[in-house]
């Protein structure tokens, strides 16, 4: 990767274990496309509300932005989704799900790029 991974933590303590887990996930993305130019990951929890003063009960919110030639691929996991709410109280599950979605988006980007390159008119070499 040309640009290092930027990892931010908002509303949660920084964790070396989580950073290592994220870097492993980013290196796996590079297997699908080696021209990734940047990656930003934010791990956080939503602010507590008056009805729920304990942020520990809030699910983790993970967003991943991968920069590729001509585009930015973005994944933001909405912790208000009931399925996500239940599972994303564990940060590793939240990271896993966000990167799983990013992997699918990156594969779609590569497939589209490959398809567009094959459909482009070929120059007449005669």
Phi and psi in degrees as a GROMACS rama.xvg file:
@    title "Ramachandran Plot"
@    xaxis  label "Phi"
@    yaxis  label "Psi"
@TYPE xy
-76.9061  -35.4769  UNK-2
-115.023  134.232  UNK-3
-65.9771  161.169  UNK-4
-72.9395  134.259  UNK-5
-105.991  121.252  UNK-6
-119.916  127.152  UNK-7
-123.873  148.102  UNK-8
-120.835  127.737  UNK-9
-123.912  118.747  UNK-10
77.1552  6.89185  UNK-11
-138.386  155.977  UNK-12
-72.177  143.733  UNK-13
-65.1038  139.751  UNK-14
-132.856  123.663  UNK-15
-64.465  -35.9912  UNK-16
-64.595  -41.8768  UNK-17
-68.1278  -40.1063  UNK-18
-60.4603  -43.6617  UNK-19
-63.0541  -42.442  UNK-20
-60.1283  -43.1558  UNK-21
-65.9923  -44.3909  UNK-22
-61.4582  -37.3412  UNK-23
-62.6164  -42.5493  UNK-24
-64.8003  -39.058  UNK-25
-65.3197  -41.3309  UNK-26
-63.4965  -31.5713  UNK-27
-69.9978  -33.6674  UNK-28
-62.3354  -35.3096  UNK-29
-65.7731  -18.7135  UNK-30
-68.1783  -30.0198  UNK-31
-83.8662  -29.4039  UNK-32
-156.197  115.953  UNK-33
-89.7438  5.98765  UNK-34
-107.596  27.5611  UNK-35
-66.9593  129.494  UNK-36
-102.021  -10.835  UNK-37
-173.834  159.595  UNK-38
-151.851  130.133  UNK-39
-123.74  133.438  UNK-40
-129.227  132.019  UNK-41
-121.446  126.509  UNK-42
-114.737  126.77  UNK-43
-159.063  -178.438  UNK-44
-130.425  145.99  UNK-45
-65.9583  153.799  UNK-46
-61.035  148.378  UNK-47
-73.6971  151.246  UNK-48
-104.083  175.275  UNK-49
-67.1769  -28.9778  UNK-50
-80.653  -23.3702  UNK-51
-132.03  93.2532  UNK-52
-82.4244  -7.53997  UNK-53
-96.679  110.868  UNK-54
-71.4997  -16.4992  UNK-55
-63.0927  -26.6823  UNK-56
-81.9603  -11.1416  UNK-57
-78.7613  141.99  UNK-58
-72.1855  158.587  UNK-59
-76.4725  143.895  UNK-60
-114.304  123.044  UNK-61
-122.087  126.416  UNK-62
-120.576  141.453  UNK-63
-129.445  128.058  UNK-64
-121.323  120.139  UNK-65
-113.644  124.964  UNK-66
-94.519  126.392  UNK-67
-128.948  163.559  UNK-68
-54.3373  119.25  UNK-69
85.8081  -5.31168  UNK-70
-154.29  163.322  UNK-71
-121.238  126.269  UNK-72
-97.7609  128.315  UNK-73
-124.64  134.562  UNK-74
-128.285  124.214  UNK-75
-128.377  121.904  UNK-76
-88.7233  122.91  UNK-77
-87.2597  109.763  UNK-78
-72.8525  -0.759362  UNK-79
-84.7747  -13.6332  UNK-80
-65.8364  127.245  UNK-81
-55.9768  -36.1914  UNK-82
-67.8588  -44.5254  UNK-83
-67.2804  -38.7351  UNK-84
-55.3248  -44.2724  UNK-85
-67.7171  -46.0441  UNK-86
-84.1997  -27.7921  UNK-87
-87.4633  20.55  UNK-88
-80.6912  -10.9139  UNK-89
-103.978  120.647  UNK-90
-62.2413  -35.8047  UNK-91
-67.258  -34.479  UNK-92
-69.1563  -40.0055  UNK-93
-62.9881  -42.5111  UNK-94
-66.0453  -44.2651  UNK-95
-57.1299  -48.0012  UNK-96
-65.3817  -41.1395  UNK-97
-63.5997  -43.1753  UNK-98
-73.9862  -28.288  UNK-99
-63.8916  -43.5747  UNK-100
-65.6086  -41.8228  UNK-101
-63.4892  -37.7321  UNK-102
-60.2763  -43.9415  UNK-103
-62.5677  -43.1031  UNK-104
-64.6836  -38.9824  UNK-105
-67.1324  -40.0869  UNK-106
-62.2629  -41.2126  UNK-107
-62.4903  -41.3288  UNK-108
-61.4873  -46.6044  UNK-109
-64.8311  -42.9587  UNK-110
-62.2526  -42.7191  UNK-111
-64.539  -43.6414  UNK-112
-62.1782  -42.472  UNK-113
-64.9383  -44.2854  UNK-114
-63.6604  -44.4698  UNK-115
-63.2422  -37.9971  UNK-116
-67.5653  -35.8106  UNK-117
-74.0431  -29.1549  UNK-118
-84.6197  -13.2505  UNK-119
-65.1632  141.327  UNK-120
-62.2612  134.638  UNK-121
-83.425  138.02  UNK-122
-67.0332  144.239  UNK-123
-79.0314  113.454  UNK-124
-93.501  5.02421  UNK-125
